[in-house]
Amino acid sequence: MLSSWLRMKYPWSVDGAIASSAPIFGLPLTMKGDITNKDKSSSRGQDIFPNDGTMDGAFHVIGNAIQKNIVTGQVEENYCFDNLLAAWPLMKFLAQFPEGRHVLFQELNLCIPLESERDVAKLIEWAQSPWFDLAEADYPYESSYIPFALGLGDYSLPAWPLHEACHGASGLSQNMNISIIGDRHNVTFDVIYGGNASFNASQIVLHVDWDQVTTITEIQTNILNVMDNGV
């Protein structure tokens, strides 16, 4: 991956590079434009077409894969994408309060209580990591390639594993009463938990700005209300 990145950044110094499993365009700020938006009118058919820009290409590629209809191959909105996008900032913010950490411990059926924000950070990292791997292994047939490459053994993932992860036992494809408003491409948006875009006292509303999460409502008084609303 480093050799291909070097070739991209310094083409006058490197004649060529061969890399496998090297998503260099997926690194934040590597390239201006939405790397998944292809100019189909190009003479070559699939040239990358720069637009307003995106901060995190990897996020966008995984998001498109999650939203892809496995029958038509077209990207379409579904609840799995929004539910996942909303999960991480909520977990990060709940980590700041003992009551919030208890909610995570209870709702996720954890074996060990979460004692600190660091514990929740490790939990988020663990929960996020499979989605990149599932996107990389999102083949239309069963395959053991990615589990074997990760050292997990000779285990086969089902065909379209991202679809299975969203629409299977996880329940992530269901409407969890969440609204997201703002610029997802540049990771600056508000997440409303427990209702639609009209704010009310029973909701938690968080503002996400890249890696920072702040609250717009009083989260400590609303945790139980939001749980009652089905989030």
C-alpha positions in Angstrom: 0.0 0.0 0.0 2.8 2.4 0.8 4.4 1.8 -2.6 1.2 2.6 -4.4 0.6 5.7 -2.3 4.2 6.8 -3.1 3.5 6.3 -6.8 0.3 8.4 -6.5 2.0 11.2 -4.6 5.3 11.4 -6.4 4.7 10.0 -10.0 7.8 11.8 -11.3 10.0 9.7 -8.9 8.3 6.3 -9.1 7.6 4.7 -12.5 5.2 2.0 -11.1 4.1 0.1 -8.0 2.1 -3.1 -7.5 -0.1 -3.4 -4.4 -2.8 -5.8 -3.2 -5.7 -4.8 -0.9 -4.4 -1.2 -0.9 -7.4 1.2 -0.8 -5.3 4.4 -1.1 -8.2 6.5 -2.4 -10.0 5.6 0.8 -7.7 7.5 3.1 -9.1 10.8 4.4 -8.2 13.8 2.3 -6.2 11.7 -0.2 -8.4 12.8 -3.0 -10.8 15.6 -3.7 -14.2 14.4 -4.8 -16.5 11.5 -4.1 -14.4 8.5 -5.2 -17.4 6.3 -5.7 -19.0 8.7 -8.2 -18.0 7.6 -11.7 -18.4 9.7 -14.9 -20.2 7.2 -17.1 -20.1 9.6 -20.0 -16.3 9.5 -20.2 -14.7 8.0 -23.2 -13.2 5.4 -20.9 -16.5 4.8 -19.2 -15.5 4.8 -15.5 -13.3 7.8 -14.9 -13.4 9.3 -11.4 -15.4 12.4 -11.4 -14.5 15.1 -8.8 -17.4 16.9 -7.1 -17.7 18.9 -3.9 -15.2 16.7 -2.1 -15.4 14.1 0.7 -13.4 13.8 3.9 -13.4 10.0 4.3 -13.5 7.9 1.2 -13.5 4.6 3.2 -16.6 5.7 5.0 -18.3 6.5 1.7 -17.4 3.2 0.0 -18.6 1.1 3.0 -21.7 3.2 3.1 -22.5 2.6 -0.5 -21.9 -1.2 -0.1 -24.3 -1.3 2.9 -27.0 0.6 0.9 -26.6 -1.5 -2.3 -29.6 -3.5 -3.3 -28.2 -7.0 -4.0 -30.9 -7.6 -6.6 -30.6 -4.4 -8.7 -27.1 -3.4 -7.8 -28.3 0.2 -7.2 -27.5 2.2 -4.1 -30.6 3.0 -2.1 -31.4 4.4 1.3 -32.1 1.9 4.1 -32.2 2.0 7.9 -29.1 -0.1 8.4 -26.8 2.7 7.1 -28.4 5.4 9.3 -28.6 3.1 12.4 -24.8 2.4 12.1 -23.9 6.0 11.4 -25.9 7.0 14.5 -24.6 4.3 16.8 -21.0 5.4 17.2 -21.5 9.1 18.4 -24.3 7.9 20.8 -21.9 5.3 22.3 -19.1 7.9 22.5 -21.3 10.4 24.3 -22.9 7.9 26.6 -19.4 6.9 27.7 -19.0 10.1 29.6 -21.7 9.3 32.1 -22.0 6.3 34.5 -25.7 6.0 33.6 -24.8 6.0 30.0 -22.2 3.3 30.4 -24.7 1.2 32.3 -27.2 1.5 29.4 -24.5 0.3 27.0 -23.6 -2.6 29.3 -27.2 -3.6 29.7 -28.5 -3.2 26.2 -25.4 -4.9 24.6 -25.6 -7.8 27.1 -21.9 -7.4 28.0 -20.2 -9.7 30.5 -18.0 -7.0 32.1 -19.3 -3.5 33.2 -17.9 -0.5 31.3 -16.0 1.5 33.9 -14.5 4.3 31.8 -14.6 6.2 28.5 -11.6 4.2 27.5 -13.6 0.9 27.9 -16.2 2.3 25.6 -13.6 3.5 23.1 -12.3 -0.1 22.9 -15.9 -1.4 22.5 -16.5 1.0 19.6 -13.3 0.0 17.9 -14.2 -3.6 18.2 -17.8 -3.1 16.9 -16.7 -1.0 14.0 -13.8 -3.2 12.7 -15.9 -5.9 11.0 -17.7 -3.5 8.7 -14.6 -2.7 6.6 -13.8 -6.4 6.4 -17.4 -7.3 5.4 -17.3 -4.5 2.7 -14.0 -5.9 1.4 -15.5 -9.4 1.3 -18.9 -8.4 -0.1 -18.9 -11.0 -2.9 -22.1 -12.5 -4.5 -20.9 -16.0 -3.4 -19.7 -17.7 -0.2 -16.0 -17.0 0.5 -13.4 -17.8 3.2 -10.9 -15.4 1.7 -11.2 -12.5 4.2 -11.5 -14.6 7.4 -8.5 -16.7 6.3 -6.5 -13.5 5.5 -7.3 -12.1 8.9 -6.1 -15.2 10.6 -9.5 -16.3 11.8 -9.4 -19.7 10.2 -11.0 -21.3 7.2 -14.5 -20.0 7.8 -16.8 -19.0 4.9 -18.8 -15.8 4.9 -22.2 -16.0 3.2 -22.9 -14.4 -0.2 -23.4 -10.7 0.2 -22.2 -10.7 3.9 -23.0 -7.0 4.4 -26.6 -7.6 3.4 -26.8 -10.5 5.8 -25.2 -8.4 8.6 -27.9 -5.7 8.1 -31.0 -7.8 7.4 -30.3 -10.9 9.5 -30.6 -11.3 13.3 -28.9 -7.9 14.0 -32.2 -6.1 13.3 -30.2 -3.1 11.9 -32.4 -2.9 8.9 -35.4 -1.9 11.1 -36.6 1.7 11.7 -35.0 2.7 15.1 -36.6 6.1 15.2 -33.5 8.0 14.2 -33.0 11.1 11.9 -29.7 12.4 10.5 -29.5 16.0 9.3 -26.4 17.6 7.7 -23.3 16.8 5.6 -22.5 13.1 5.9 -19.7 13.2 3.3 -17.7 15.7 5.4 -18.9 14.1 8.6 -20.6 17.2 10.1 -24.2 16.4 11.0 -26.8 16.2 13.7 -28.3 12.9 14.9 -31.8 13.0 16.5 -32.5 9.9 18.6 -36.1 9.1 19.3 -38.1 11.0 16.7 -38.1 13.0 13.5 -36.5 16.4 12.7 -38.8 18.4 15.0 -37.0 18.5 18.4 -38.8 17.7 21.6 -37.9 17.0 25.2 -37.9 13.2 24.9 -35.1 13.2 22.3 -31.3 13.1 22.4 -29.8 15.3 19.7 -26.1 15.1 19.1 -23.9 17.2 16.8 -21.0 15.3 15.1 -18.1 17.2 13.7 -15.6 14.7 12.3 -14.3 13.1 15.6 -16.0 15.5 18.0 -19.5 14.8 19.5 -21.4 17.4 21.5 -25.0 17.5 22.8 -27.8 19.8 21.8 -30.2 18.5 24.4 -29.7 17.5 28.1 -28.7 13.9 27.6 -28.6 12.7 31.2 -32.3 13.4 31.7 -33.3 12.0 28.3 -31.6 8.5 28.3 -34.5 6.6 29.7 -37.0 8.5 27.5 -35.1 7.7 24.4 -34.9 4.0 25.4 -38.7 4.0 25.8 -39.0 5.5 22.3 -37.4 2.5 20.8 -33.9 3.6 20.0 
